[in-house]
Amino acid sequence: MIMTDFAQPLIAPQSVALIGVSGDAKKLSARPLQFCQQHGFAGNIYIVNPRHDEVLGQKAYRSVTAIPDKVDHAYILIGTDLVEAALDDCIVAGVRVVSILADGFAEAGDAGKARQARLVAKAKAANMVLIGPNSMGVVNTNNGFVCTTNAAFKTDELPRGRLAVLSHSGSLIGTLISRGQERNIGFAALISLGNEAQSCVGSIGLELVEDDHIDGFVLFLETMRNPEIFATFAAAANRLGKPVVTYMLGKSSDGQALSVSHTGAMTGEAKAVRAFLAHHDIAEVSQFDALFEAPALLLKKPQLKSRPRRATVVTTTGGGGAMLVDQLSIRGVDLAGLSPASTIFFKDQQIPCGSGKLVDVTLAGAQYDIMKKTITQLINDPETGIVVVAIGSSAQFNPELAVKPIIDAVEENPAAAPVIAFPLPIAKQSMAMLEANGIPCFGSVESCADSVALLLAAQSSTLDDHLDDAIDLKNVQQQLDAVIKAAAIGGDGGVLNEVDGNQIFTSLGLKGPRQLFLPLPEIKPQPASASVAKAGLAYPLVAKLVSPDLPHKSDYGAVVLSIETGDALDAAVAQMRQAVTSHLPAANIEGLLLQEMAFGLGEALVGLRHDNLVGPIITVGAGGIFAEIYKDVSIRPAPVNLATARKMIDEVKGFAALRGYRGTAKGDLEALADLVANLSQLANLRRIAEAEINPVLVQADGVLMLDALIRIQLQPMLDSAAS
């Protein structure tokens, strides 16, 4: 077994100290001792209870430092107020890993946060791994280390498996054990992470990812902490071919509420997390059963190799097969019926198979020879991607007819296309037979469809996705620092006015129309039309009032389009000032921005923001109100390279007309991709909370930024991100 520095004391300790075990066998704190004994943990178990010399028939020590042996792992089972002293004792004793059951820490207000911060500081200083607080413990089914308070582990036998479970919820590790037992699916390790005060999913995943007893990971997440370490873990798992499957809840809208940009309003935490997980090849499931059923299928990814990414559904029950076809189609899975070669084979063999995209062998599927020939032909056909078999009632009563031919066909053709099965009736014997022979099975049509869609989804380019080096960020940073200083934006952050924002975007190489900025003092003594004449700007013009208090000028009547004459311009300025005074009298008007009207083929909006959970994300959508109404956007973690920017643009349905749909003129989407990639580089500048260009005018040759918005990060948020 390959283990990192902390993996051994984490899941395979030679000795464990249970701190605070009660003398009452019915109490929760007695469970870790009982479960370790029940499931045959071979290491040394030491009880720490300063009030008793003996607990539950076993010698008790007054402290961890009093134990004569080196302790690898300690589980603190005592009340909140006593935890810190117990941790101090563990540090003195040199314990490598400490798990904490108690609550009352970060989730319990300022006092709890302070208590948790002290624990973390001490653990870091001692180079110790801290699990929890709020952790229901650590389990390793392979060696009987069942160090948990979860009652589900009282079960007589723990089914062993090759999946590691990392869960924020302690109760869920028991749920997975019981549901896994029902499906004959076991786990290698199960860890309840609780508050993730010091150790997080990513860091624990990295400790276990090279363990050769673990083939994949199951994650139950309530939030996302430390996305950088999570991404490193995901990359390591992908490199080793170990799938990571995630069920996530608790995607809050806190970060979205802080947004002032349109893209920020459209891309809340749920979408950002989904994009982050997909970018790092993490399989996110919406069906709970798929959480533990999908990994077996995802391990078949190498079998796909150069095969087409599509599914062929074979069924011995027409209705069941049709259900699968529907569910797969809803999830965007490419479905294929028989290829020309397979069509000839079925005709020659006189195998009835229906028509269309469903291979329906209902009339002959209960015959061993027919079913074996069917599966053998399909999995050896180079035009087959994956074969999905929907099995009818014979799975329950005649597994030798319904299941055995599938098993034999797969066994005799190990390098062929992958095969999975979905028995419609409750058919435990058939499912056990199939899974024992490496054929993944599913208990529901939804879980099956979710898992197939995940397997066939195009892999992201995370592992070879290098960033383009066209932007001198040092120059951009200097420009940003100068603008922030001139705008007198302090630690509370704030919104730059459009003129200042334009300077930052221009330093990225982005271009806008010809323009003229008139500070407030210059538009009082003489009409704006006189300044336009001196500057040589050409009508028609766009006029905007410049103010950091007006991030969306049109909402306050602070922008006028298509101004054709000087008189119309002067009237528009008066009209805008009156509208803003009426709607937002406290707004600080800093001047007037005049731009030459520009025309193009369509509009886009491109925005960057720092998400509350996963960090910087870049969003691209079609411009105008329909992007907000339909949420037709593409999202990625930022920064992105040009290749990824192109993929994002391809995903936006609203750009169909700009691609030349039905003979329409083509817009310069390559220039738009270049703008997206360049703007995304602002993710590397920590002071920028949001940066948006809305709209971007897409022309036949090039793009122009028409409106710029940048919000500067609050200093407390920066400090929090750094910690």
C-alpha positions in Angstrom: 0.0 0.0 0.0 1.3 3.4 -1.0 0.6 6.0 1.7 1.6 9.7 2.2 2.9 11.0 5.5 -0.5 11.3 7.2 -2.5 8.5 5.4 -1.2 5.8 7.7 -2.2 7.5 11.0 -5.4 8.7 9.4 -6.9 5.4 8.3 -4.5 2.7 9.3 -3.1 3.7 12.7 -1.2 1.2 14.8 -2.7 2.9 18.0 -5.6 5.1 18.7 -6.6 7.0 21.8 -10.3 7.5 22.5 -10.6 10.6 24.8 -13.7 10.8 26.9 -15.2 7.3 26.5 -18.1 6.9 28.9 -18.5 4.0 31.3 -22.1 3.7 30.1 -22.0 1.4 27.1 -25.3 2.9 25.8 -23.8 6.4 25.4 -22.6 7.7 22.0 -19.0 8.1 23.3 -18.7 4.4 23.8 -19.4 3.5 20.2 -15.9 4.0 18.7 -14.5 1.5 21.2 -17.3 -1.0 20.7 -17.1 -0.7 16.9 -13.4 -1.1 16.7 -13.6 -4.2 18.9 -16.6 -5.6 17.0 -15.0 -5.2 13.6 -11.6 -6.6 14.6 -9.3 -3.6 14.7 -5.8 -5.1 15.3 -4.2 -1.9 16.6 -3.9 -0.8 20.2 -6.9 1.0 21.6 -6.3 3.3 24.6 -9.0 4.9 26.7 -8.5 8.3 28.2 -10.8 9.3 31.1 -9.3 11.1 34.1 -12.2 10.2 36.3 -11.8 6.4 36.1 -9.0 3.9 36.2 -11.1 1.5 34.1 -13.8 2.0 31.5 -15.9 -0.8 30.0 -13.5 -3.4 31.3 -10.4 -1.7 29.8 -7.7 0.3 31.6 -8.2 4.1 31.4 -5.4 6.7 31.3 -5.7 10.2 32.8 -4.2 11.8 29.7 -2.8 10.9 26.3 0.7 11.8 27.6 0.3 9.1 30.2 -0.1 6.4 27.6 3.2 4.4 27.4 2.9 3.9 23.6 3.1 6.3 20.7 -0.4 7.3 19.7 -1.0 7.7 15.9 -4.6 8.9 16.0 -6.8 10.4 18.7 -10.6 10.9 18.7 -11.8 13.6 21.1 -15.2 12.7 22.4 -15.6 15.2 25.2 -17.6 18.5 25.5 -16.8 21.7 23.6 -15.2 23.5 26.6 -12.7 20.6 27.2 -11.6 20.1 23.6 -8.8 22.6 23.6 -7.1 21.2 26.6 -7.3 17.7 25.2 -5.8 18.9 21.9 -2.9 20.5 23.9 -2.3 17.1 25.5 -2.3 15.3 22.1 0.2 17.9 20.8 2.6 17.2 23.7 2.2 13.5 23.1 3.1 13.9 19.4 -0.2 12.5 18.0 -0.2 12.8 14.2 -4.0 12.9 13.5 -6.8 14.2 15.8 -10.5 13.9 15.1 -13.0 16.0 17.1 -16.6 15.1 17.6 -17.9 18.2 19.5 -19.8 21.0 18.0 -20.0 24.6 19.2 -17.2 26.0 17.0 -17.3 28.0 13.7 -21.0 27.3 13.4 -21.7 28.8 16.9 -21.0 32.6 16.4 -18.0 34.7 17.1 -17.0 32.8 20.3 -17.1 29.5 18.5 -15.1 30.9 15.5 -12.4 32.1 18.0 -12.3 28.6 19.6 -11.9 27.0 16.2 -9.2 29.4 15.1 -7.2 28.5 18.2 -7.5 24.8 17.5 -6.3 25.3 13.9 -3.4 27.5 14.9 -2.2 24.9 17.3 -2.6 22.0 14.9 -0.7 23.8 12.2 2.1 24.7 14.5 2.4 21.1 15.6 2.2 19.7 12.0 -0.9 17.7 12.9 -3.9 16.8 10.8 -7.1 17.9 12.5 -10.4 16.3 11.4 -13.5 18.3 12.3 -14.8 19.6 14.7 -18.3 18.1 14.2 -16.7 15.0 12.9 -18.4 11.6 13.4 -15.1 9.9 12.9 -13.0 7.9 10.5 -13.6 4.3 9.2 -11.4 1.9 7.3 -13.3 -1.3 6.5 -10.1 -3.1 5.4 -8.6 -3.2 8.8 -11.5 -2.8 11.2 -10.6 0.8 12.2 -14.2 1.8 12.8 -13.6 4.9 14.8 -17.0 6.5 14.6 -20.0 7.4 16.6 -22.4 6.7 13.7 -24.9 4.0 14.8 -25.0 2.4 11.3 -21.7 0.8 11.9 -23.2 -1.5 14.5 -24.1 -3.7 11.5 -22.7 -7.3 11.8 -20.6 -7.1 8.6 -19.2 -4.1 6.8 -19.1 -4.8 3.0 -15.6 -3.9 1.8 -15.0 -2.0 -1.3 -12.6 0.2 -3.1 -14.2 3.6 -2.8 -13.2 6.3 -0.3 -16.0 8.5 1.1 -15.3 12.1 2.2 -18.4 13.7 3.7 -19.2 17.0 5.4 -22.1 15.2 6.9 -21.4 12.6 9.6 -24.8 11.0 9.3 -24.2 10.4 5.5 -21.3 8.0 6.0 -23.8 5.7 7.8 -26.4 6.3 5.1 -24.0 5.3 2.4 -23.0 2.1 4.3 -26.6 1.0 4.7 -27.6 1.9 1.2 -24.4 0.4 -0.2 -25.2 -2.9 1.7 -28.6 -3.0 0.0 -26.8 -2.7 -3.4 -23.9 -4.9 -2.4 -21.5 -2.0 -2.8 -18.9 -1.5 -0.2 -16.4 1.2 0.7 -12.7 1.2 1.7 -12.7 4.3 3.8 -15.3 6.7 5.1 -14.3 10.0 6.7 -16.6 12.6 8.3 -14.9 16.0 7.8 -17.4 18.2 9.7 -16.3 21.8 9.8 -13.1 21.3 7.8 -11.4 23.6 10.2 -7.9 22.6 9.1 -8.2 19.6 6.9 -10.5 19.9 3.9 -11.8 17.5 1.2 -8.9 18.4 -1.1 -6.2 17.9 1.5 -7.6 14.6 2.8 -8.2 13.4 -0.8 -4.5 14.1 -1.5 -3.5 12.0 1.4 -5.5 9.1 0.1 -5.3 9.4 -3.6 -2.2 7.1 -4.1 -3.6 4.4 -1.8 -3.7 1.3 -3.9 -6.7 0.0 -2.0 -8.7 3.0 -3.3 -10.0 3.1 -6.9 -12.2 6.2 -6.6 -13.8 8.8 -4.4 -17.4 9.6 -3.3 -17.9 13.1 -2.0 -20.9 14.4 -0.1 -20.4 18.2 0.1 -22.3 20.9 1.8 -20.0 23.8 0.6 -16.7 24.3 -1.1 -13.7 25.3 1.0 -10.2 25.9 -0.4 -10.9 25.3 -4.1 -7.2 25.5 -5.0 -6.4 22.4 -2.9 -9.5 20.7 -4.2 -8.4 21.3 -7.8 -5.0 19.8 -7.0 -6.6 16.7 -5.6 -8.9 16.4 -8.6 -5.9 16.7 -11.0 -4.1 13.9 -9.0 -7.2 11.7 -9.1 -7.6 12.2 -12.8 -4.0 11.5 -13.5 -4.3 8.2 -11.6 -7.5 7.3 -13.4 -9.5 7.4 -10.1 -13.0 8.9 -10.6 -14.4 11.4 -8.2 -18.2 11.5 -7.9 -19.9 14.3 -6.0 -23.3 15.1 -4.6 -23.4 18.7 -3.4 -26.0 20.8 -1.6 -25.8 24.1 0.2 -24.8 26.2 -2.7 -25.6 29.6 -1.2 -26.3 32.9 -2.9 -24.2 35.0 -0.5 -21.6 35.8 -3.1 -24.3 36.5 -5.8 -25.9 39.0 -3.5 -22.7 41.1 -3.4 -22.6 41.3 -7.2 -23.4 44.6 -9.1 -22.7 43.2 -12.6 -25.3 41.5 -14.8 -23.1 38.4 -15.1 -22.8 38.3 -11.3 -26.6 38.4 -11.0 -26.9 35.6 -13.5 -24.2 33.2 -12.1 -24.8 32.4 -8.5 -22.9 29.8 -6.5 -24.8 26.8 -7.8 -23.8 27.5 -11.4 -20.3 28.5 -10.4 -19.7 25.3 -8.4 -21.1 23.2 -11.3 -18.8 24.9 -13.7 -15.8 24.4 -11.3 -16.5 20.7 -10.8 -17.0 20.1 -14.6 -13.8 22.0 -15.4 -11.8 19.7 -13.0 -13.5 16.5 -14.4 -15.4 15.9 -11.1 -18.6 14.0 -11.8 -21.5 15.8 -10.1 -24.7 13.7 -9.7 -28.2 14.8 -9.0 -29.5 11.3 -8.1 -28.3 10.2 -4.6 -28.0 6.5 -5.7 -25.7 7.6 -8.6 -23.3 8.8 -5.9 -22.2 5.2 -5.2 -23.4 3.6 -8.4 -21.6 5.8 -10.9 -18.0 5.2 -9.9 -18.0 1.6 -11.2 -19.1 2.8 -14.6 -16.6 5.8 -14.6 -13.8 3.3 -14.1 -14.7 1.9 -17.5 -13.5 5.2 -19.2 -10.3 3.6 -20.5 -12.4 1.0 -22.4 -13.9 3.8 -24.4 -10.5 4.8 -25.8 -11.2 6.0 -29.4 -14.8 4.6 -29.4 -17.6 7.1 -30.3 -19.1 8.8 -27.3 -22.6 7.4 -27.6 -24.8 4.8 -26.2 -26.7 1.8 -27.7 -29.7 0.6 -25.7 -30.5 -3.1 -25.8 -33.7 -4.2 -24.1 -35.6 -7.4 -23.4 -38.6 -5.2 -22.3 -39.8 -2.6 -24.8 -41.2 -0.2 -22.1 -38.1 -0.4 -20.0 -35.8 0.3 -22.9 -38.0 3.2 -24.0 -37.7 4.7 -20.5 -33.9 4.5 -20.7 -33.9 6.0 -24.2 -36.0 8.9 -22.9 -33.9 9.6 -19.8 -30.6 9.4 -21.8 -32.0 11.7 -24.5 -33.1 14.2 -21.9 -29.5 14.3 -20.6 -28.1 15.0 -24.0 -26.6 11.5 -24.6 -26.0 10.7 -28.2 -28.0 7.5 -28.9 -27.2 5.0 -31.7 -29.2 2.1 -33.1 -27.6 -0.6 -35.1 -24.7 0.2 -37.5 -24.9 -1.0 -41.1 -22.6 -3.9 -40.2 -24.7 -4.9 -37.1 -27.9 -4.5 -39.1 -26.7 -7.1 -41.6 -25.6 -9.4 -38.7 -29.0 -9.3 -37.0 -30.7 -9.9 -40.3 -28.5 -12.9 -41.1 -28.9 -14.4 -37.7 -32.7 -13.7 -37.8 -32.6 -11.9 -34.5 -35.7 -9.6 -34.2 -34.4 -6.2 -33.0 -37.1 -3.6 -33.6 -36.2 -0.4 -35.4 -34.9 3.1 -34.7 -32.5 3.8 -31.8 -33.7 1.1 -29.5 -32.4 -2.5 -30.1 -35.5 -4.3 -28.9 -34.9 -8.1 -28.6 -37.9 -8.7 -26.4 -39.2 -11.5 -28.6 -36.0 -13.5 -28.4 -34.2 -12.0 -25.4 -35.0 -14.8 -23.0 -32.8 -17.2 -25.1 -29.2 -17.6 -24.0 -27.7 -18.0 -27.5 -29.7 -15.1 -28.9 -28.7 -12.7 -26.1 -25.1 -13.7 -26.2 -24.8 -13.2 -29.9 -26.5 -9.8 -29.6 -24.2 -8.5 -26.9 -21.1 -10.0 -28.6 -21.8 -8.4 -31.9 -22.5 -5.0 -30.4 -19.5 -4.7 -28.2 -17.2 -5.7 -31.0 -18.7 -3.3 -33.5 -16.2 -0.3 -33.7 -19.2 2.0 -34.2 -20.5 1.1 -30.7 -19.7 3.4 -27.8 -21.3 1.9 -24.7 -24.0 -0.8 -24.5 -26.8 -0.2 -22.0 -28.9 -3.3 -21.4 -32.4 -2.9 -19.9 -33.4 -6.3 -18.6 -37.1 -7.3 -18.0 -38.7 -9.8 -15.6 -36.4 -12.6 -16.5 -33.7 -10.8 -14.4 -35.7 -11.7 -11.3 -36.7 -15.2 -12.1 -34.3 -16.5 -14.8 -30.9 -14.9 -14.3 -29.3 -17.9 -16.2 -31.1 -16.7 -19.3 -31.2 -13.0 -18.8 -27.8 -12.3 -17.2 -25.5 -15.2 -17.9 -25.2 -14.5 -21.7 -24.2 -10.9 -20.9 -21.6 -12.0 -18.5 -20.2 -14.6 -20.9 -20.1 -12.2 -23.8 -18.1 -9.6 -21.8 -15.8 -12.2 -20.3 -14.9 -13.6 -23.7 -14.3 -10.1 -25.1 -12.4 -8.1 -22.4 -11.1 -5.4 -24.8 -14.5 -4.6 -26.3 -17.0 -1.8 -25.6 -18.1 -1.4 -22.0 -21.5 -2.9 -20.9 -23.8 -1.8 -18.1 -27.1 -3.2 -17.0 -30.4 -1.9 -15.6 -32.7 -4.6 -14.4 -36.2 -3.2 -14.1 -37.5 -5.6 -11.4 -35.9 -6.1 -8.0 -33.3 -8.6 -9.0 -30.6 -8.8 -6.3 -29.2 -12.1 -7.5 -28.8 -10.9 -11.1 -27.2 -7.6 -10.0 -24.8 -9.5 -7.7 -23.9 -11.8 -10.6 -23.3 -8.9 -13.0 -21.3 -6.8 -10.6 -19.2 -9.7 -9.5 -18.1 -10.0 -13.2 -17.3 -6.3 -13.6 -20.6 -5.2 -15.2 -21.9 -2.1 -13.5 -25.6 -2.2 -12.5 -28.1 0.5 -11.6 -31.1 0.4 -9.3 -33.0 3.2 -11.1 -33.4 4.5 -14.6 -32.4 8.0 -13.5 -29.2 6.9 -11.8 -28.3 4.8 -14.8 -28.9 7.8 -17.2 -27.0 10.2 -15.0 -24.0 7.9 -14.9 -23.9 7.2 -18.6 -24.1 10.9 -19.4 -21.2 11.5 -17.0 -19.1 8.8 -18.7 -19.8 10.0 -22.2 -19.4 13.7 -21.5 -16.4 15.2 -23.2 -13.4 15.4 -20.9 -12.2 18.9 -20.1 -8.8 20.0 -21.1 -7.8 20.7 -17.5 -4.6 18.5 -17.7 -3.1 20.2 -20.8 -4.9 23.5 -20.6 -2.1 26.0 -20.7 -2.7 29.7 -20.5 -1.7 32.1 -23.2 1.0 34.6 -22.3 0.0 37.6 -24.3 -0.9 39.9 -21.3 1.7 41.8 -19.2 -0.1 41.7 -15.9 2.5 43.7 -14.2 1.6 46.7 -16.3 -2.1 46.0 -15.7 -1.5 45.8 -11.9 0.4 49.1 -12.0 -2.5 50.7 -13.9 -5.0 49.3 -11.4 -3.1 50.6 -8.4 -2.9 54.1 -9.9 -6.6 54.1 -10.7 -7.6 52.9 -7.2 -5.4 55.5 -5.6 -6.7 58.3 -7.8 -10.3 57.2 -7.1 -9.6 57.2 -3.3 -10.9 53.6 -2.9 -9.9 52.2 0.4 -10.3 49.0 2.3 -14.1 49.0 2.0 -13.7 48.6 -1.8 -16.1 50.2 -4.3 -17.1 50.6 -7.9 -14.8 52.4 -10.4 -16.5 54.8 -12.7 -16.6 53.8 -16.4 -13.7 56.0 -17.4 -11.4 54.5 -14.8 -12.7 51.0 -15.7 -12.0 51.7 -19.4 -8.3 52.4 -18.5 -8.0 48.9 -17.0 -9.6 47.2 -19.9 -7.5 49.2 -22.4 -4.4 48.0 -20.6 -5.5 44.5 -21.5 -5.5 45.4 -25.2 -9.3 45.8 -25.4 -10.7 48.6 -27.6 -13.8 50.8 -27.5 -15.2 53.5 -29.8 -13.7 57.0 -30.0 -14.7 58.9 -26.9 -14.3 62.1 -24.9 -14.6 62.5 -21.2 -15.6 65.9 -19.8 -15.1 66.2 -16.0 -17.9 67.9 -14.2 -16.3 71.4 -14.0 -15.9 71.4 -17.8 -19.6 70.8 -18.6 -20.9 73.6 -16.5 -19.3 76.8 -18.1 -20.0 75.8 -21.7 -22.3 73.3 -23.4 -21.0 69.8 -24.2 -21.6 70.4 -27.9 -18.8 72.9 -28.0 -16.3 70.4 -26.6 -17.5 67.8 -29.2 -16.7 70.3 -32.0 -13.2 70.9 -30.6 -12.5 67.2 -30.2 -13.7 66.3 -33.7 -16.0 63.5 -32.6 -18.5 62.5 -35.2 -22.3 62.3 -34.7 -24.3 60.3 -33.9 -23.1 60.0 -30.2 -23.8 58.2 -27.0 -23.9 60.4 -23.9 -23.4 58.9 -20.4 -23.2 60.4 -16.9 -20.1 59.1 -15.2 -20.5 58.0 -11.6 -19.4 55.1 -9.4 -22.9 55.2 -8.0 -24.5 54.3 -11.3 -23.1 50.9 -12.3 -26.3 50.4 -14.5 -26.8 53.8 -16.0 -29.9 52.9 -18.0 -31.8 52.1 -14.8 -31.5 55.8 -13.8 -31.9 57.5 -17.2 -28.1 58.3 -17.2 -27.5 57.3 -20.8 -28.9 58.5 -24.1 -28.2 56.9 -27.5 -28.3 58.1 -31.1 -27.7 61.8 -30.5 -27.6 63.4 -34.0 -26.8 67.1 -33.3 -25.2 69.5 -30.9 -28.5 70.9 -29.7 -29.8 67.4 -29.1 -26.7 66.6 -27.1 -27.1 69.6 -24.8 -30.7 68.7 -24.3 -29.8 65.1 -23.5 -27.3 66.2 -20.9 -29.9 68.3 -19.1 -32.4 65.4 -19.3 -30.0 62.9 -17.8 -29.0 65.2 -14.9 -32.6 65.8 -14.1 -33.4 62.1 -14.2 -30.6 61.1 -11.9 -31.4 64.0 -9.5 -35.0 62.6 -9.4 -34.1 58.9 -9.0 -30.8 59.1 -7.0 -30.2 62.6 -5.7 -27.1 61.5 -3.7 -25.3 60.1 -6.7 -21.8 61.6 -7.2 -21.7 62.8 -10.8 -18.1 63.1 -11.9 -18.5 64.0 -15.5 -19.8 63.2 -18.9 -18.6 60.5 -21.3 -19.3 60.9 -25.0 -18.7 58.1 -27.4 -19.2 57.8 -31.2 -22.1 55.5 -32.0 -20.8 52.1 -33.2 -22.8 49.5 -35.1 -22.3 45.8 -35.4 -24.0 42.4 -36.0 -24.8 41.5 -32.4 -23.9 41.9 -28.7 -22.3 39.9 -26.0 -21.7 40.3 -22.3 -18.5 39.1 -20.7 -17.9 39.2 -17.0 -15.4 38.1 -14.3 -16.3 37.8 -10.6 -14.8 36.1 -7.5 -17.3 33.5 -6.5 -18.0 33.1 -2.8 -17.2 29.3 -3.0 -14.9 28.5 -5.9 -13.0 31.7 -6.6 -12.7 33.6 -9.9 -15.1 32.6 -12.7 -15.5 34.0 -16.2 -19.0 34.2 -17.8 -20.0 34.8 -21.4 -23.5 35.3 -22.7 -25.4 36.9 -25.5 -26.0 40.6 -24.9 -29.3 42.3 -24.3 -32.2 41.5 -21.9 -32.6 37.9 -23.2 -29.3 36.8 -21.6 -30.7 37.7 -18.3 -34.2 36.3 -19.0 -33.0 32.9 -20.3 -29.7 32.7 -18.3 -28.0 31.7 -21.6 -24.5 31.8 -20.4 -21.3 29.7 -20.3 -19.1 29.7 -17.2 -15.6 28.5 -16.4 -13.1 29.0 -13.6 -10.8 31.9 -14.5 -8.4 32.6 -16.1 -9.0 30.7 -19.4 -7.0 30.3 -22.5 -8.1 31.1 -26.1 -9.1 27.5 -26.8 -11.4 27.4 -23.7 -12.9 30.8 -24.6 -13.8 29.4 -28.0 -15.6 26.4 -26.3 -17.5 28.8 -24.1 -18.7 30.9 -27.0 -19.8 27.6 -28.8 -22.0 26.8 -25.8 -24.1 30.0 -25.9 -27.2 29.4 -28.0 -27.8 33.2 -28.4 -24.7 33.4 -30.6 -26.4 31.2 -33.3 -27.1 34.2 -35.6 -23.5 35.4 -35.3 -22.3 32.0 -36.5 -24.1 32.6 -39.8 -27.4 30.8 -39.0 -29.6 30.5 -42.1 -27.4 32.8 -44.1 -27.0 35.6 -41.6 -23.8 37.6 -41.6 -21.1 36.1 -39.5 -19.7 38.0 -36.5 -16.0 38.0 -35.5 -16.4 35.4 -32.8 -12.6 34.8 -32.8 -12.1 38.4 -31.7 -14.7 37.8 -29.0 -12.9 34.7 -27.8 -9.7 36.8 -27.6 -11.5 39.4 -25.5 -12.8 36.7 -23.2 -9.4 35.2 -22.7 -7.8 38.6 -22.1 -10.4 39.8 -19.7 -10.2 36.6 -17.7 -6.6 37.3 -16.8 -7.9 39.9 -14.3 -8.6 36.8 -12.1 -4.9 37.0 -11.2 -5.4 40.5 -9.7 -6.7 40.0 -6.2 -8.2 43.5 -5.7 -10.7 43.0 -8.5 -14.0 41.5 -7.3 -15.9 42.0 -10.6 -15.1 43.1 -14.1 -17.7 43.3 -16.8 -18.1 44.6 -20.4 -21.8 44.8 -21.2 -22.3 45.0 -24.0 -19.5 43.9 -26.2 -20.3 44.9 -29.8 -19.6 42.1 -32.2 -18.8 43.3 -35.7 -17.9 41.5 -38.9 -14.3 42.4 -38.2 -13.4 42.8 -34.6 -15.3 43.7 -31.3 -15.7 46.8 -29.3 -16.4 47.3 -25.6 -19.3 49.7 -25.1 -19.7 49.8 -21.4 -17.2 48.9 -18.6 -17.7 48.0 -15.0 -15.2 47.1 -12.3 -15.8 46.5 -8.6 -12.9 46.6 -6.2 -12.8 43.9 -3.5 -13.4 44.6 0.1 -10.2 44.3 2.2 -11.8 41.9 4.7 -12.7 39.5 1.9 -9.1 39.7 0.6 -7.8 38.9 4.0 -10.2 36.0 4.4 -9.2 34.6 0.9 -5.5 34.8 1.9 -6.1 32.8 5.1 
